[in-house]
């Protein structure tokens, strides 16, 4: 084994992750821990300033309920989320976030985030729930507050959390390794929060060749939250509800501002508006096909039907939108000024959050005021904070949660001492960046309360830790042992490199679990074959090899992805209906069924290695 120093850190509350939810958890945990003389520690795979889904920036805050204005209520937001998820949502969790999110947004502004204001000093809305921001440094602003709250002595950056520590059914910390030094870390904690993001590159991306690795969701989010909670024995929910966003093609630029702020249309290649020509299809998905706004997956579905009929490409009619907005100004001088403002805002939308899209526009001589731009459905992602819902099954708040949804502490998983937030928690989508931060705060307050109520020092068998260390570092040893068996390090009879392993996983998921190449369509027979191939992949993961720390990171990212993939395939197979066309379509069960108006949950047993599939009732509180 390569020589790695074992570094032990004892703390009261451990926050795993560095994105928006983790930053929210840091601020809140620091406040309550100080009152109770507790220690809080945060561990991030990256550097907090540019970690997580908001790493590149953001052009809008997507959840601001604005309850004080009287225009919206918490119930309004819950109704919106329930309808968009085709009826499958934990209303108690959504409401808990919605009633706290406005205060989080006000904190962002207090910390220095520029939020657009109109002439009267009111926030500028992109849509009903969205606020426009100058957000290139959004994450930097939020991370600075988190770092100031915790203190850098309590923050470990560039440390990849690999496994949970669970003893006698209770989470007592986590282990991982430094991506910069030969150090193996053991974190012991009374309460642990999993906030390590969702998963990308489980499916084969549309981008290939020089674009390999490009994605809408951050490529470094590799399923660590799901792996942590699954391997800890926690019940998971909505693992079938992956998210497929429609974005500007190839560079994945955002479409929200164009639809909501610029009021743009999307049309097919022959100029038809598929939301109008395909409207009758919505009748097949009642009652949710008839609500406003039309659920995101059904908007996708109508577009996909056009694509499958050969009516592509699909265009965002940017030139129409800019012309319409500028022509509303009658004075020629003012019209030219308005046109320049709109052009500037069009480019700024990308420069705030997806710079590559602006580069692609420039490279293809695309002037948005002159011609339309292609949009397309991305490959699937696993994300509990946006329009997907995958994550851990967690306890709701005591004052809102139905009896079966509450077991002692808000946001605690079904494993004692393990909490989840952001993309780590399921069935509470549409929290986005601000709601994830708010949920991190909720989880942190509960985690501190748990640590106060359970003051015993966490214990874990030292022998088991040594076994974990040996297993986690095994890819380095395999490479050193067998590297001379071949003249090419990427082709060796004794091991597999992480990139090749990732390609295999992506091919399996793409072809059998409804990826891009199958128009997001699957079936019982395909899913069962996919599970068979995933089982082989699990076996082959024991032969992953790493030349250095970076490749060791890549090895474990792919193992995490594989567990997320299996949970997904098993749950799509379990739910014998199609409820989210536009996210996936089961050709053998092509419609919604009343007896599947429920949660499809799953749980892996660490003691037996067996999966259990569970139906949970959807309880509506609004």
LINZIPE-V12840 format. One record per pair of residues at least 6 apart in sequence whose ideal C-beta (glycine too) atoms are under 6 Angstrom apart, sorted by the first residue. I is the first residue (numbers start at 1). J is the second residue. If there is no record, write none. Layout:
i=I j=J
i=I j=J
This chain:
i=1 j=473
i=1 j=477
i=2 j=476
i=4 j=182
i=4 j=184
i=5 j=183
i=6 j=184
i=7 j=183
i=7 j=185
i=8 j=186
i=9 j=187
i=10 j=188
i=11 j=39
i=11 j=41
i=11 j=189
i=12 j=38
i=12 j=39
i=12 j=190
i=12 j=451
i=13 j=29
i=13 j=40
i=13 j=191
i=13 j=447
i=13 j=448
i=13 j=451
i=14 j=41
i=14 j=187
i=14 j=189
i=14 j=192
i=15 j=22
i=15 j=25
i=15 j=26
i=15 j=42
i=15 j=193
i=16 j=43
i=16 j=161
i=16 j=174
i=16 j=194
i=16 j=196
i=17 j=195
i=17 j=196
i=18 j=44
i=18 j=46
i=18 j=48
i=18 j=51
i=19 j=51
i=19 j=52
i=19 j=197
i=20 j=52
i=20 j=54
i=20 j=433
i=20 j=436
i=20 j=437
i=21 j=195
i=21 j=421
i=21 j=422
i=21 j=436
i=21 j=439
i=21 j=440
i=22 j=195
i=23 j=142
i=23 j=143
i=23 j=146
i=24 j=437
i=24 j=440
i=24 j=441
i=25 j=193
i=25 j=440
i=25 j=443
i=25 j=444
i=26 j=42
i=26 j=146
i=26 j=149
i=26 j=150
i=27 j=145
i=27 j=146
i=27 j=149
i=28 j=441
i=28 j=444
i=28 j=445
i=29 j=40
i=29 j=444
i=29 j=448
i=30 j=40
i=30 j=149
i=30 j=150
i=32 j=445
i=32 j=448
i=33 j=40
i=33 j=448
i=36 j=452
i=38 j=451
i=41 j=154
i=42 j=150
i=42 j=155
i=43 j=156
i=43 j=159
i=43 j=161
i=44 j=51
i=44 j=157
i=45 j=160
i=47 j=157
i=48 j=143
i=49 j=140
i=49 j=143
i=52 j=197
i=53 j=218
i=54 j=138
i=54 j=139
i=54 j=433
i=55 j=139
i=55 j=218
i=56 j=353
i=57 j=135
i=57 j=136
i=57 j=138
i=57 j=352
i=57 j=353
i=58 j=135
i=58 j=138
i=58 j=353
i=59 j=135
i=59 j=349
i=59 j=352
i=59 j=353
i=60 j=126
i=60 j=130
i=60 j=132
i=61 j=105
i=61 j=131
i=61 j=133
i=61 j=434
i=62 j=130
i=62 j=432
i=63 j=101
i=63 j=129
i=63 j=431
i=63 j=432
i=63 j=434
i=63 j=435
i=64 j=105
i=64 j=131
i=65 j=72
i=65 j=77
i=65 j=98
i=65 j=102
i=66 j=72
i=74 j=95
i=74 j=98
i=74 j=99
i=75 j=622
i=77 j=98
i=78 j=91
i=78 j=94
i=78 j=95
i=78 j=622
i=81 j=89
i=81 j=94
i=81 j=430
i=82 j=89
i=83 j=288
i=83 j=291
i=84 j=295
i=84 j=296
i=85 j=389
i=86 j=288
i=86 j=579
i=87 j=597
i=89 j=427
i=90 j=427
i=90 j=428
i=91 j=620
i=91 j=621
i=91 j=622
i=92 j=396
i=92 j=400
i=92 j=401
i=92 j=405
i=93 j=396
i=93 j=428
i=94 j=428
i=95 j=400
i=96 j=397
i=96 j=400
i=97 j=431
i=97 j=435
i=97 j=438
i=97 j=439
i=100 j=438
i=101 j=434
i=101 j=435
i=101 j=438
i=104 j=434
i=104 j=437
i=104 j=438
i=105 j=434
i=109 j=115
i=111 j=141
i=111 j=145
i=112 j=141
i=113 j=141
i=114 j=134
i=115 j=123
i=115 j=131
i=115 j=133
i=116 j=124
i=116 j=132
i=118 j=124
i=123 j=131
i=124 j=132
i=126 j=132
i=126 j=260
i=126 j=261
i=127 j=260
i=135 j=352
i=136 j=352
i=158 j=179
i=158 j=180
i=159 j=176
i=159 j=178
i=159 j=185
i=160 j=176
i=160 j=177
i=160 j=179
i=160 j=553
i=161 j=174
i=161 j=176
i=162 j=176
i=162 j=472
i=162 j=556
i=163 j=175
i=163 j=468
i=164 j=171
i=164 j=174
i=164 j=228
i=164 j=231
i=164 j=232
i=165 j=172
i=165 j=173
i=165 j=174
i=165 j=460
i=166 j=232
i=167 j=460
i=170 j=416
i=170 j=417
i=171 j=192
i=171 j=232
i=171 j=415
i=171 j=417
i=171 j=418
i=172 j=458
i=172 j=460
i=173 j=187
i=173 j=188
i=173 j=189
i=173 j=458
i=174 j=187
i=175 j=186
i=175 j=468
i=176 j=185
i=177 j=184
i=179 j=549
i=179 j=553
i=184 j=469
i=186 j=465
i=188 j=458
i=190 j=451
i=190 j=454
i=190 j=458
i=191 j=417
i=191 j=447
i=191 j=450
i=191 j=451
i=192 j=418
i=193 j=419
i=193 j=443
i=193 j=447
i=194 j=225
i=194 j=228
i=194 j=229
i=194 j=420
i=194 j=424
i=195 j=421
i=195 j=422
i=195 j=424
i=195 j=440
i=196 j=224
i=196 j=225
i=197 j=221
i=197 j=423
i=198 j=221
i=198 j=382
i=198 j=383
i=198 j=423
i=199 j=222
i=199 j=223
i=199 j=382
i=199 j=561
i=199 j=564
i=200 j=215
i=200 j=217
i=200 j=219
i=200 j=221
i=200 j=381
i=202 j=509
i=202 j=561
i=202 j=564
i=202 j=565
i=203 j=379
i=203 j=380
i=203 j=506
i=203 j=509
i=203 j=510
i=203 j=515
i=204 j=506
i=204 j=510
i=204 j=515
i=205 j=215
i=205 j=379
i=206 j=379
i=206 j=516
i=207 j=214
i=213 j=219
i=216 j=245
i=216 j=247
i=216 j=252
i=216 j=378
i=217 j=381
i=222 j=557
i=222 j=560
i=222 j=561
i=223 j=560
i=223 j=561
i=223 j=564
i=224 j=560
i=225 j=423
i=225 j=424
i=226 j=564
i=227 j=560
i=227 j=563
i=229 j=392
i=229 j=413
i=230 j=563
i=230 j=604
i=232 j=415
i=232 j=418
i=233 j=415
i=233 j=606
i=234 j=392
i=234 j=413
i=234 j=414
i=234 j=415
i=235 j=393
i=235 j=414
i=235 j=601
i=235 j=603
i=236 j=392
i=236 j=567
i=236 j=602
i=237 j=393
i=237 j=426
i=237 j=427
i=237 j=599
i=237 j=601
i=238 j=389
i=238 j=390
i=238 j=426
i=238 j=427
i=239 j=390
i=239 j=567
i=239 j=568
i=239 j=571
i=239 j=602
i=240 j=571
i=240 j=572
i=240 j=575
i=241 j=388
i=241 j=389
i=241 j=390
i=242 j=380
i=242 j=382
i=242 j=388
i=242 j=583
i=243 j=381
i=243 j=383
i=243 j=386
i=243 j=387
i=243 j=388
i=244 j=300
i=244 j=377
i=244 j=378
i=244 j=380
i=244 j=583
i=245 j=378
i=246 j=300
i=246 j=375
i=246 j=377
i=247 j=255
i=247 j=378
i=248 j=357
i=248 j=373
i=248 j=375
i=249 j=374
i=249 j=375
i=249 j=376
i=251 j=356
i=251 j=357
i=251 j=360
i=253 j=350
i=253 j=354
i=253 j=357
i=257 j=349
i=258 j=264
i=258 j=316
i=262 j=321
i=264 j=316
i=264 j=317
i=264 j=321
i=265 j=273
i=265 j=317
i=266 j=316
i=267 j=273
i=267 j=315
i=267 j=317
i=268 j=274
i=268 j=306
i=268 j=311
i=268 j=314
i=269 j=311
i=269 j=312
i=269 j=313
i=274 j=302
i=274 j=303
i=274 j=306
i=278 j=302
i=278 j=305
i=282 j=289
i=285 j=298
i=288 j=295
i=289 j=298
i=296 j=387
i=297 j=580
i=297 j=582
i=297 j=583
i=298 j=582
i=300 j=377
i=300 j=582
i=301 j=581
i=301 j=582
i=303 j=314
i=308 j=519
i=313 j=374
i=314 j=375
i=315 j=372
i=316 j=372
i=316 j=373
i=316 j=375
i=317 j=372
i=318 j=368
i=318 j=372
i=318 j=373
i=319 j=369
i=319 j=370
i=319 j=371
i=319 j=372
i=322 j=342
i=322 j=369
i=325 j=342
i=326 j=335
i=326 j=338
i=326 j=339
i=329 j=335
i=329 j=338
i=343 j=369
i=346 j=368
i=347 j=358
i=350 j=357
i=350 j=358
i=351 j=358
i=366 j=373
i=379 j=516
i=382 j=390
i=382 j=564
i=383 j=423
i=384 j=390
i=384 j=391
i=384 j=423
i=384 j=425
i=384 j=426
i=385 j=422
i=385 j=423
i=385 j=431
i=385 j=432
i=385 j=436
i=387 j=429
i=389 j=426
i=389 j=427
i=389 j=429
i=390 j=426
i=391 j=424
i=391 j=425
i=391 j=426
i=392 j=413
i=392 j=420
i=392 j=425
i=392 j=426
i=393 j=601
i=394 j=411
i=394 j=413
i=394 j=420
i=394 j=425
i=395 j=406
i=395 j=407
i=395 j=412
i=396 j=405
i=396 j=406
i=397 j=410
i=398 j=406
i=402 j=619
i=409 j=446
i=409 j=450
i=410 j=442
i=410 j=446
i=411 j=419
i=411 j=421
i=411 j=442
i=411 j=443
i=411 j=446
i=412 j=419
i=413 j=420
i=419 j=443
i=419 j=447
i=421 j=439
i=421 j=440
i=421 j=443
i=422 j=436
i=431 j=439
i=475 j=544
i=475 j=545
i=475 j=546
i=475 j=552
i=475 j=555
i=476 j=546
i=476 j=552
i=478 j=495
i=478 j=545
i=479 j=545
i=479 j=546
i=479 j=547
i=482 j=494
i=482 j=495
i=485 j=492
i=485 j=494
i=486 j=492
i=490 j=497
i=495 j=543
i=495 j=545
i=496 j=543
i=496 j=544
i=498 j=551
i=498 j=554
i=498 j=555
i=498 j=558
i=501 j=558
i=502 j=558
i=505 j=562
i=508 j=530
i=508 j=533
i=509 j=515
i=509 j=565
i=510 j=517
i=512 j=526
i=512 j=529
i=512 j=530
i=513 j=522
i=513 j=530
i=513 j=569
i=514 j=520
i=514 j=521
i=514 j=522
i=514 j=584
i=520 j=584
i=521 j=585
i=521 j=587
i=523 j=587
i=523 j=588
i=524 j=588
i=527 j=569
i=527 j=572
i=527 j=573
i=530 j=569
i=531 j=569
i=534 j=566
i=537 j=562
i=541 j=559
i=544 j=555
i=546 j=552
i=546 j=555
i=567 j=602
i=570 j=602
i=570 j=611
i=571 j=600
i=571 j=602
i=574 j=600
i=574 j=613
i=575 j=596
i=575 j=600
i=576 j=589
i=577 j=589
i=577 j=592
i=577 j=593
i=577 j=596
i=578 j=585
i=578 j=586
i=578 j=589
i=578 j=590
i=579 j=592
i=598 j=615
i=598 j=617
i=598 j=618
i=599 j=616
i=601 j=614
i=601 j=616
i=602 j=613
i=603 j=612
i=604 j=611
